[in-house]
Amino acid sequence: MRVCFFSPTAYAYFKPDSTTWAGGAETQQVLIARHMLTRGIDVSFIVGDYGQPEIERLDGITLIKSFTPMKGYRKLRFLPDMLAIRRAMTRADADVYNQRSTAFFTGQLAFFAARLGKTFTFSAGSDYNCYPDCGGTLPGPMAALYRYGIRRASAVIAQTEKQRRLMEENFHRDIVLIRNGIPIPESPLVLSPGHGTTPEGIGMKDGRPDFLWVGSLRRMKRAELFIELARRVPEARFTLIGGKFRDADYSREIVEAARATQNLRHIEFVPPGEIDSYYAAAYALVNTSSLEGFPNTYLHAWVHGAPVLTAEIDPDDLISRHSLGIVGGTFEGLVAAVRTLASDRALRGAMSERASAYVRAHHDIRERGNDYLKLFERLVATRASSSSRRAG
């Protein structure tokens, strides 16, 4: 079986540098792809045009160049980008194509897969994918294409029970639930000097707990709240890891504000292969977003025993129900949560143990990757059987 993942910005995971960007949707596709490699699956990615060769093979995965992401006027780019996608899909010649989250291309991918006689699947990323117009983020024609793609997909996959329920209500079709996965280390991460534990304890730096924020500098991530949190809780330390996004003015505001905050350090770019050391050294992860699906940052934190403190984002109420951190509910509630955890190492230790146990029980990429593999195998077999009946 040949599987192709469509992910224009996933190139950053194969050739990481500070000029490319990738997020949680790309992370999940790469993790699933790498697991499928271990199961003998032929895996490819349709990625963006970053000046690389038309076709590359890196770490056993074939990378096929398509269009240049996030460049130019989208309406004028529509036809040339569409042709580039069609050409890349033909080159991949996969049995199954999977797209995750980026709703702008869903209808095109579904149409081309059908014309090629192949299977198309869609995986929801953010919760906005659960609505016919993606929560107002798509203009009318693109929303219509998105709905067409969801209708024509052989399978639509949700990350959470909330997403599954919303998509079934809004699109009137069955939705498959496959939770996100992450590699589970056999033993704790050995940290490099400067990132490890200290005599004061795990997550402590200069005698103070160090709270971590990781994400792109996008307005909906609300990094400014993390900076304000640092100002409100001077007894703790804060580390903000976030690269610039398309909104240059907002990114500049965040960088300048971070620079002016004494108990906060800002790290702009960390390659994907090096980010785990920061999670392992954190006292807790802080989330300030207004909209998410299931943040991959949560899994990275929990697998290293860091609780999650969030203002709003608690997918399927997991944090509240399993005590994997604290849900503040509001910014003031988040301030109180940080102060509470900073002053209670025993509470932090108990949450850390529960977080590690939870992620190992429910989010092992080997199990979640197998869920995808079984689904894809079933869909390919169904298409082959249908083709045989039509031919007979």
N, C-alpha and C positions, 0 to 999 in steps of 0.2 A: 504494500500500500504506500502511496506517495501522498504526503500531506504538505500543503503550502499555507503559510500564515501571511496574511496581508497586514503590514505594519510599517507605514512610510518612515516613521521616526525610530524604529527599532535598530537602525544602523549604529546608533550610539552604543549599543550593548556589545557590538562586535568590534567597533573601532572607536572606543571612547575618547573624547576630547572635550574641551570647554566650549566648542562651537556648536555641538549637536545636543539634542535634548530628547529624553525619553521618560515616560512615567510608569504608573502602575499597570496600565493595560499592556504595554510593551513587555514589562517585567514578567507578567504571567505567561504571555505567549512564548517568550524565550525559555522560561523554566519548563513549560509543557513540552516544547520542542526538544530540549536537551534530554528530558526523560524519555521521549519517544525514540530518540537516537539509541538509547540503551536497550530498547526493545526491538531494534532492527528496522525501524521505520525510515524511509527516505524522506528527509525533511528539507524544505526550502522556505525562504522568506522573500516576499516582494517588499523591497525597501525603497526609500527615496533616492533621488539623484544628488549625491554629494561630490561628484567628480570622480567617482571610482569606476573601475571597469564595468562593462555591461553585466558580466556574471563573475562572481567570486565564490570561492569555497573556503570557509573559515570554520575551524573547530567541527568539521564534519557536516556543516550546514551550507547549502547553496544559497547565495544571496543574489537576487535578480533586481537590477536597477529599474526604476520606473520614472516618476516625475519629481520635480523639485518641490518639497513640502514648504508651505507657509511663505510662498514668494509670489508677488504679483497680485493682480486683481482676479479674484476667484471666478467671476462670471466669464471673463475673457479666457481664463485657463481651462474652463470646463471641457471643451472638446479635445484640445491637445493632451490634457491630463487623462481623459477617458481613453484615448487611443493608446497612451503609454501603459495604462493599466491592462487593457486588452492584450497588448503585445507581451507584457510580462506574464500574464496568466497563461498565455499560449506557450511561452518558453518553459514555464514551470511544469506544465502537463501533469498536474496533480490529480489525484482521485478526489481529494477533499480540500476545499479552500475555507479558511477560517479568518474572519474579521472580528476585531474586538473594539467596541466602544465608538470609534470614529464614524459617526452616523452619516457624514456627508457622502460617503462612497458606497453605502450599503446597497442601494438599488442597482448601481452599475455592476457591482460584483455579482449580485444575484442573477442579473440578466446575462452577463458574459458566461458565468458558470453553466447556466441552462443551455446557452448556445453551444458550449463546448461539450455538453453531455456529462458534466461533472456535478459534484455535490457541493453546495454552499452552506456554511453554518455561520451563525452570528452569536457572539458572546457579549452580553451586556457588561459595561464597565461602570460608569457613573449612573446614579439613579435617574438622571435625565433621559437615559435610553429607554426608560419604561413608559414614556409618553409619546403619542403619535407625532407631535411636533418637537420632540426632544426638549420639552419645557420651554418652548419659545426660542430656542437657540438656532433653529433652522428657518430660513425663509420658505414661503409656500411651496414652490416647485421642489425644493430639496426635501421638505417634509413629506411630500407626496412620493418622492423616490425612496425615502427611508421606509415609509409604510409598505411600499411595493416590495422592497427587499426583505422586510420582516415576514411578509405574507409568503414570499417565494422560497425562503430559507428552508432547507430540509430539517434543520433543528435550530432553535433559539435557546441559548443557555444563560441562566441567571446565576449571579454570585451568592445571593441571599434569598431567604424565604420572602422577604418584603418585595424584592425585585420580581420574583416568580409570580407572586400574587398580583402585583400591579400590571405586569405585562399580560397575564392571562385576562385580566379585566379589560385592559385597553386595546388589546389586539385580537382577543377572542380566539386564541389558539393555545395548545398545550406548550408549556415551557419546561425545559430540563433544568434541574438545580444541580450545579457542580460548584462546590466551594473553592476558593482560591487555595493554592498550595505553595509550600516553601521547602527548600532542602532542610532536613533536620540533621544537625551535626551529631556525630556519635559521641563527641566529648566537647566540653566548653572551649570557646575560641581562645587561643593563646594570643594575648594582646602585645603589641609592640610597645617599647618604652614611651612613656608620655600618654599612652591611651589605656593603660591597664588600671587595675584596682590599686588603691593606696592603703597605707596603714590605717587611714580613717574608715575605710570600708568601700564597698562596691558603689560606683557612681559618684564618689566624692572627689572633689578637686580643691586643693588648698583649704581643706576643712569644711567645704560647703558642698551640698548636693548640686549636681550638674544636670540640668534639664535640657532635653534635646528637641529640636524641631527640624524636620526634613521635608522638602518639597520644592516645587518650582515657584518662582515669584510671580504668581498670578493673583489677581484681586480676590477670587473666590477662596483662595487659601488663607487670606487675611494674616499675612506675616506681621503686619503692624500690631496685631493683638499680642503676639508673642513678645515683641519688643516692649510694648506697654506692660506686659506681665513682668518682664525683667525689671522695669523701673519700679513696679509696685512691690516686688519681693526682693529687696536688695540683699537679704541674707542668703540668697542662693545664687548660683551661677547658671548661665544659659548659653547654649550653643545653637546657632541657626545655620543650617546647611541648605542653601538655596541658590540656584543659578538664575540668571536673567531670563525673562520670557519675552514675548512679543511686545508687551506694553513697556516701552523703554522708560517712560516717565515714572510709572509706578515702581519699576525695578530700581531706578535711581533714588527715589524717595526712601525705599526700604534700606538700601545700602547706606545712605547718608544717616538715617536714623539709627541703624545698627552701630555704625561707627561712633556715634555720639553717646552710646549707652555703655557705661563703664563695666558692668558685670555681665556683658554679652559679647561673645565673639562670633563673627560671621565668616563662614567658609563658603566660597562661591561654588566650587566644583570639586566633587569627589568621584572618581571613577567607580562604576558599579561594583567592581571586584574588591574595593577597599572600604565600602561604606559600613560593612558589618562591624568593624572595630569601634565605630562611634556608637552604634546601638549597644554593643556589649559593655561600653564604658559609661553609659548613661544611667542616671538615677531613675529617670522615667522619660517617656516620650510625651510630648504635648501636641495636640491637634487643635487647630483654630479654624478649620475650614467651615464654610457654610454649606457645601455640597460635596458629596463623595459617593462612592459605591461601597466597596469594602477596601479601605486603604491598605496597600501592601506594606506601608510603614508599620502598621499594627503587627503584622506577622513577623517582620524583622525585629521589632522590639520584643515581642513575646518569646520568640525562639531564643533570645539572649536574656530572658528574665526581666526585662524592663516593663513595668506597668505602663498603662496608657491613661493620660489625663486629657479629657476633651470637653470642649464647651457644648457641642451638640451631636457629633457623629458617633453613634453607637449602633452599628448594623445588627439587626435582629436582637437588640438589647443584650448583646453578649457581654459587654463590659459590666453592665448592671447586674445581670443574672448570675454571672460566674465570678464577680468581684475581681476582674482582671485589671482594675484601675478605678478611676472615679469619673463620673459624668457630671460636670458642673451645671449644665443646663443653660447658664448665662456666662458672660465674661466674669462677673463678680463671683459666680459660683466656681469658675475655673481658678480665680485668684485664691479663693478659700481652699480649693483642692490642693493647689501647689503648696500652700503654707502648711496644710495638714500633713501631707506626705513628707515634706521637708523636715518636719519636726518629729516624725515617728518612723524610725528605721525598722522597727518590728512590723509595723503595718506594711511598709514597703517590702520587707522580706516575705511576708505571707502572700501578698499579691504576686510577687515574683514567682513563687513556687506554683501558684495556681495558673499563672500565665504560661509557664513552661509546660505544665502538664496538659493544658487545654490545647495548645498549638500542636503538640506532638500527637494528641489523640485525634484531631480533626482536620489538620491542614498539611499533612505529610505529602510532598509533591509526588512521591511514588504512588500513593493511593489516588490522589486527585488526577494525576497524569494518566493513570490506568482508566479512570472514569471517562476521560476524553477519548482514550484509545478504543475502549469498548464501544462508545457511542459512534465513533467514526467507522469502525469495522462493521457495525450493524447497518449504518446508513449506506455504505458502499455495497454491502451484500444485498440490501433491499433494492438499490438502483440496478444492480446486475440482474437480479431476479425479474424486475419489471421489464428490463430491456430484452431478456430472453423470451418472456411471454409475448411481447410485441413482435419480436422476430418470428416467433412460432405461429 
